[in-house]
Amino acid sequence: MRRSKLEIYEAILSALAKRPLTVDSVAYRTNMDCTLLQRYLESLVRHGLVQEKVSGRKRLYAITERGLAVFRTLSFQRYLDKIAKSIRAAEVETAPTPVITNSEDESLKDEV
């Protein structure tokens, strides 16, 4: 199943939440193509959610405080959606089933 852009951004921020990573490392953790990932990273850098760091010959990407706040919000929203889905499933399972009483049976016979 294809992931939405929001899910892709969340996956990238999740990968970077622990420590700064190279493009290859982020691509491996998010199961994405490096060239496509690079475009997403550029967008995240442009919006201030990720920063690019050069360490020697390596180019690392790290999540910013703003990016961490967005990631936590997205994670919390996913958690709330999961709870809401569980509540709806529980309500369906515990919904009372209609019972036909004898008086209703007799009124049905009269109509036939």
ROSE-4610 file (N, C-alpha, C; in Angstrom, 1 decimal, always signed):
// ROSE-4610
residu = [M/M/M/R/R/R/R/R/R/S/S/S/K/K/K/L/L/L/E/E/E/I/I/I/Y/Y/Y/E/E/E/A/A/A/I/I/I/L/L/L/S/S/S/A/A/A/L/L/L/A/A/A/K/K/K/R/R/R/P/P/P/L/L/L/T/T/T/V/V/V/D/D/D/S/S/S/V/V/V/A/A/A/Y/Y/Y/R/R/R/T/T/T/N/N/N/M/M/M/D/D/D/C/C/C/T/T/T/L/L/L/L/L/L/Q/Q/Q/R/R/R/Y/Y/Y/L/L/L/E/E/E/S/S/S/L/L/L/V/V/V/R/R/R/H/H/H/G/G/G/L/L/L/V/V/V/Q/Q/Q/E/E/E/K/K/K/V/V/V/S/S/S/G/G/G/R/R/R/K/K/K/R/R/R/L/L/L/Y/Y/Y/A/A/A/I/I/I/T/T/T/E/E/E/R/R/R/G/G/G/L/L/L/A/A/A/V/V/V/F/F/F/R/R/R/T/T/T/L/L/L/S/S/S/F/F/F/Q/Q/Q/R/R/R/Y/Y/Y/L/L/L/D/D/D/K/K/K/I/I/I/A/A/A/K/K/K/S/S/S/I/I/I/R/R/R/A/A/A/A/A/A/E/E/E/V/V/V/E/E/E/T/T/T/A/A/A/P/P/P/T/T/T/P/P/P/V/V/V/I/I/I/T/T/T/N/N/N/S/S/S/E/E/E/D/D/D/E/E/E/S/S/S/L/L/L/K/K/K/D/D/D/E/E/E/V/V/V]
num = [1/1/1/2/2/2/3/3/3/4/4/4/5/5/5/6/6/6/7/7/7/8/8/8/9/9/9/10/10/10/11/11/11/12/12/12/13/13/13/14/14/14/15/15/15/16/16/16/17/17/17/18/18/18/19/19/19/20/20/20/21/21/21/22/22/22/23/23/23/24/24/24/25/25/25/26/26/26/27/27/27/28/28/28/29/29/29/30/30/30/31/31/31/32/32/32/33/33/33/34/34/34/35/35/35/36/36/36/37/37/37/38/38/38/39/39/39/40/40/40/41/41/41/42/42/42/43/43/43/44/44/44/45/45/45/46/46/46/47/47/47/48/48/48/49/49/49/50/50/50/51/51/51/52/52/52/53/53/53/54/54/54/55/55/55/56/56/56/57/57/57/58/58/58/59/59/59/60/60/60/61/61/61/62/62/62/63/63/63/64/64/64/65/65/65/66/66/66/67/67/67/68/68/68/69/69/69/70/70/70/71/71/71/72/72/72/73/73/73/74/74/74/75/75/75/76/76/76/77/77/77/78/78/78/79/79/79/80/80/80/81/81/81/82/82/82/83/83/83/84/84/84/85/85/85/86/86/86/87/87/87/88/88/88/89/89/89/90/90/90/91/91/91/92/92/92/93/93/93/94/94/94/95/95/95/96/96/96/97/97/97/98/98/98/99/99/99/100/100/100/101/101/101/102/102/102/103/103/103/104/104/104/105/105/105/106/106/106/107/107/107/108/108/108/109/109/109/110/110/110/111/111/111/112/112/112]
x = [+0.8/+0.0/+0.9/+0.5/+1.3/+1.1/+2.2/+2.1/+1.8/+1.0/+0.8/+2.0/+2.0/+3.1/+3.3/+2.2/+2.3/+3.0/+2.6/+3.2/+4.7/+5.1/+6.5/+7.3/+6.7/+7.4/+7.5/+6.5/+6.5/+7.6/+7.7/+8.7/+10.1/+10.3/+11.7/+12.0/+11.0/+11.2/+11.5/+10.8/+11.0/+12.4/+12.9/+14.2/+15.3/+15.0/+16.0/+15.8/+14.7/+14.4/+15.5/+16.1/+17.1/+18.5/+18.9/+20.3/+20.4/+21.3/+21.6/+22.0/+21.5/+21.8/+22.2/+22.9/+23.1/+21.9/+21.9/+20.8/+20.6/+21.7/+21.6/+21.0/+21.3/+20.8/+19.3/+18.9/+17.5/+16.7/+17.3/+16.6/+16.4/+17.4/+17.3/+16.2/+16.2/+15.2/+13.8/+13.6/+12.3/+11.9/+12.8/+12.5/+12.1/+13.0/+12.7/+13.9/+13.7/+14.7/+15.5/+16.8/+17.6/+17.3/+17.0/+16.7/+15.4/+14.4/+13.1/+13.2/+14.0/+14.2/+14.9/+15.8/+16.5/+15.5/+14.5/+13.5/+12.7/+12.4/+11.6/+12.5/+13.8/+14.7/+14.9/+15.0/+15.1/+13.9/+12.7/+11.5/+11.5/+11.9/+12.0/+13.0/+14.1/+15.1/+14.6/+13.9/+13.3/+12.3/+11.6/+10.6/+11.1/+12.4/+13.0/+12.7/+12.3/+12.1/+13.3/+14.2/+15.4/+16.6/+17.7/+18.9/+20.0/+20.7/+21.8/+23.1/+23.9/+25.2/+26.2/+27.4/+28.5/+29.5/+29.9/+30.9/+32.0/+33.0/+34.1/+33.6/+33.6/+33.1/+31.6/+31.1/+29.7/+28.7/+27.6/+26.5/+25.4/+25.2/+24.2/+23.0/+21.9/+20.6/+20.1/+19.7/+19.3/+18.0/+17.1/+15.8/+16.0/+15.3/+15.3/+14.3/+14.3/+13.3/+11.9/+11.8/+10.5/+10.1/+11.0/+10.7/+10.3/+10.9/+10.6/+9.2/+8.8/+7.4/+6.4/+6.7/+5.8/+5.7/+6.8/+6.8/+6.0/+6.2/+5.4/+3.9/+3.5/+2.1/+1.6/+2.3/+1.9/+1.7/+2.7/+2.6/+1.4/+1.2/+0.0/-1.3/-1.4/-2.6/-2.8/-1.8/-1.9/-2.4/-1.9/-2.3/-3.8/-4.2/-5.6/-6.5/-6.1/-6.8/-7.0/-5.9/-5.9/-6.9/-6.9/-7.9/-9.3/-9.5/-10.9/-11.4/-10.5/-10.9/-11.2/-10.5/-10.8/-12.1/-12.4/-13.6/-14.8/-14.7/-15.8/-16.0/-14.9/-15.0/-15.7/-15.4/-16.0/-17.4/-17.8/-19.2/-20.1/-19.5/-20.2/-20.4/-19.4/-19.5/-20.4/-20.6/-21.4/-22.8/-23.1/-24.4/-25.5/-26.6/-27.6/-28.3/-28.7/-29.4/-30.9/-31.6/-33.1/-33.7/-34.7/-35.4/-36.9/-37.5/-38.9/-39.7/-40.6/-41.5/-42.7/-43.5/-44.7/-45.7/-45.8/-46.8/-46.4/-45.1/-44.7/-45.0/-44.8/-45.1/-46.6/-47.4/-48.9/-49.3/-48.6/-49.0/-48.5/-47.4/-46.9/-47.9/-48.5/-49.4/-50.7/-51.1/-52.3/-52.1/-50.9/-50.6/-50.6/-50.3/-50.2/-51.5]
y = [-1.2/+0.0/+1.2/+2.2/+3.5/+4.3/+5.0/+5.8/+7.3/+8.0/+9.4/+10.2/+11.4/+12.3/+12.5/+12.7/+12.9/+11.7/+10.5/+9.3/+9.2/+9.6/+9.7/+10.6/+11.8/+12.8/+12.3/+11.7/+11.2/+10.1/+9.2/+8.2/+8.8/+9.8/+10.5/+11.1/+11.9/+12.5/+11.5/+10.3/+9.3/+8.7/+8.5/+8.0/+9.0/+10.3/+11.3/+11.7/+11.2/+11.6/+11.0/+9.9/+9.3/+10.0/+10.2/+10.8/+11.2/+12.1/+12.5/+11.3/+11.3/+10.2/+10.7/+9.9/+10.2/+9.9/+10.3/+10.0/+8.5/+7.8/+6.3/+5.7/+6.1/+5.5/+5.8/+7.0/+7.4/+6.6/+6.4/+5.7/+4.2/+3.7/+2.3/+2.1/+3.1/+3.0/+3.3/+4.1/+4.4/+3.7/+2.8/+2.0/+2.9/+3.9/+4.8/+4.9/+5.3/+5.5/+6.8/+6.8/+7.9/+9.2/+9.1/+10.4/+11.0/+10.1/+10.6/+11.2/+10.5/+10.9/+12.3/+12.5/+13.8/+14.9/+14.8/+15.8/+16.1/+15.0/+15.2/+15.9/+15.5/+16.1/+17.6/+18.0/+19.4/+20.2/+19.6/+20.3/+20.4/+19.4/+19.5/+20.5/+20.6/+21.6/+23.0/+23.2/+24.5/+24.9/+24.0/+24.4/+24.4/+24.2/+24.3/+23.1/+21.9/+20.7/+19.9/+20.0/+19.2/+20.2/+19.9/+20.7/+19.8/+20.3/+19.6/+20.0/+19.0/+19.2/+18.5/+19.2/+18.6/+18.2/+17.0/+16.5/+15.7/+16.5/+15.9/+15.7/+14.5/+14.2/+13.8/+13.6/+13.1/+14.3/+14.1/+15.1/+14.4/+14.9/+14.3/+15.2/+14.6/+15.3/+15.1/+16.1/+16.1/+16.8/+16.2/+16.9/+18.1/+19.1/+20.4/+20.3/+21.2/+21.3/+21.4/+22.2/+22.4/+21.1/+20.4/+19.1/+18.0/+18.1/+17.2/+17.4/+18.7/+19.1/+18.6/+18.7/+18.2/+16.7/+16.0/+14.6/+14.1/+14.7/+14.3/+14.5/+15.6/+15.9/+14.8/+14.5/+13.5/+12.1/+11.8/+10.5/+10.5/+11.6/+11.7/+11.5/+12.2/+12.1/+10.6/+9.9/+8.5/+7.7/+8.0/+7.3/+7.5/+8.8/+9.1/+8.4/+8.4/+7.7/+6.2/+5.6/+4.2/+3.9/+4.8/+4.7/+4.8/+5.8/+6.1/+4.9/+4.3/+3.1/+1.9/+1.8/+0.7/+0.9/+2.2/+2.5/+2.2/+2.6/+2.3/+0.8/+0.1/-1.4/-2.0/-1.5/-2.0/-1.6/-0.4/+0.0/-0.9/-1.3/-2.2/-3.6/-4.1/-5.4/-5.4/-4.3/-4.3/-3.7/-3.3/-2.8/-3.8/-3.4/-4.4/-4.8/-6.1/-6.6/-6.4/-6.0/-5.9/-7.2/-7.2/-8.4/-8.2/-9.2/-9.1/-9.8/-9.0/-9.5/-10.2/-10.9/-11.5/-10.5/-9.4/-8.4/-7.9/-7.8/-7.4/-8.5/-9.8/-10.9/-10.9/-10.7/-10.7/-9.5/-8.4/-7.2/-7.5/-8.3/-8.6/-9.6/-10.6/-11.5/-10.8/-9.8/-9.0/-8.4/-7.9/-7.2/-8.2/-9.4/-10.4/-10.9]
z = [+0.0/+0.0/+0.0/-0.8/-0.8/+0.4/+0.8/+2.0/+1.5/+2.3/+2.0/+2.3/+1.8/+2.0/+3.5/+4.3/+5.7/+6.4/+6.0/+6.5/+6.2/+5.0/+4.6/+5.5/+5.6/+6.5/+7.9/+8.4/+9.8/+9.9/+8.9/+8.9/+8.9/+8.1/+8.1/+9.4/+10.0/+11.3/+12.4/+12.3/+13.3/+13.2/+12.0/+11.8/+12.3/+12.2/+12.7/+14.1/+14.8/+16.1/+17.1/+16.8/+17.7/+17.6/+16.3/+16.1/+14.7/+14.4/+13.0/+12.1/+10.9/+9.9/+8.6/+7.8/+6.4/+5.6/+4.3/+3.4/+3.3/+3.1/+3.0/+4.2/+5.4/+6.6/+6.7/+6.4/+6.5/+5.4/+4.2/+3.2/+3.6/+4.2/+4.7/+5.8/+6.7/+7.8/+7.4/+6.3/+5.9/+4.6/+4.1/+2.9/+1.7/+1.5/+0.4/-0.6/-1.8/-2.7/-2.3/-2.5/-2.0/-2.8/-4.1/-4.8/-4.4/-4.2/-3.7/-2.3/-1.5/-0.1/+0.0/-0.9/-1.0/-1.2/-2.0/-2.2/-0.9/-0.2/+1.0/+2.1/+2.1/+3.1/+2.8/+1.5/+1.1/+1.6/+1.4/+1.9/+3.4/+4.1/+5.6/+6.1/+5.4/+5.7/+5.4/+4.3/+3.9/+4.9/+5.5/+6.5/+8.0/+8.1/+9.5/+10.4/+9.8/+10.6/+10.7/+9.8/+9.7/+9.4/+9.9/+9.5/+8.9/+8.0/+7.3/+8.0/+8.4/+9.0/+8.2/+8.0/+7.3/+8.3/+8.4/+9.3/+8.5/+8.3/+7.4/+6.0/+5.5/+4.2/+4.2/+5.4/+5.5/+5.7/+5.1/+5.2/+6.0/+7.2/+8.1/+8.2/+8.5/+8.7/+10.1/+10.8/+12.2/+12.3/+13.2/+13.4/+14.3/+14.1/+14.9/+16.0/+16.9/+18.0/+17.3/+16.3/+15.6/+15.0/+14.4/+13.8/+14.8/+16.0/+17.0/+17.5/+17.6/+18.1/+17.0/+15.8/+14.7/+14.8/+14.9/+15.0/+16.2/+17.3/+18.5/+18.3/+17.6/+17.3/+16.4/+15.3/+14.4/+15.1/+15.9/+16.7/+17.6/+18.3/+19.2/+18.4/+17.3/+16.5/+16.0/+15.6/+15.2/+16.4/+17.6/+18.8/+19.1/+19.0/+19.2/+18.2/+16.9/+15.9/+16.2/+16.7/+17.1/+18.2/+19.2/+20.3/+19.8/+19.0/+18.5/+17.7/+16.9/+16.1/+17.1/+18.2/+19.1/+19.8/+20.2/+20.8/+19.9/+18.6/+17.7/+17.5/+17.5/+17.3/+18.6/+19.8/+21.0/+21.1/+20.6/+20.6/+19.7/+18.5/+17.6/+18.2/+18.9/+19.5/+20.7/+21.4/+22.6/+22.3/+21.1/+20.8/+21.0/+21.7/+21.9/+20.6/+20.6/+19.4/+19.6/+18.6/+18.8/+19.0/+19.9/+20.3/+19.9/+19.2/+18.8/+19.9/+20.4/+21.5/+20.9/+21.7/+21.2/+20.7/+21.3/+20.8/+19.4/+19.2/+17.8/+16.8/+17.3/+16.4/+16.0/+16.9/+16.6/+15.7/+15.9/+15.0/+13.6/+13.4/+12.1/+11.5/+12.3/+11.7/+11.2/+11.9/+11.5/+10.2/+9.9/+8.7/+7.5/+7.7/+6.6/+6.2]
